[in-house]
Amino acid sequence: MRYGSVEIDPDKCIGCALCAGACPADAIFMECEKARPRLAKENFCAFCGDCAAICPKGAVTLISPYGFSRFFKTLDREGLSLPRL
């Protein structure tokens, strides 16, 4: 059963891997050669919103089939600094 989807905008993504690290289900992983996140285990995604909340560029979008997007976590990105890798 497909509950919805997670979209990662490659034009906004900077390859910081914060979304992959924040995912409690390990559903997102980084592609080594492209350094871009990919949803590998879509069935494992619980739509918790952690990946979208932590993304400093707003590249991750959760698309809920139930219209509950207002319940997903939001983060004020003003003044947010990226950790050094």
C-alpha angles and dihedrals in degrees: 000000000000113000099183138298145268117224123199114196107218091200092060098035115102095186096245093143093221091127092054092048093048096051108105091196095050087233093140124063135173120250104229100214096044099032090221128126121249131189100240102168104036092168089058094057111111094187091238091151097229093125093051093044095053098043106110093202099042091242095140119077126182116212110199119197089212099055094245096134091124089067094057116104118266129198130200102236095194110116094005113147124202120237116247113255 
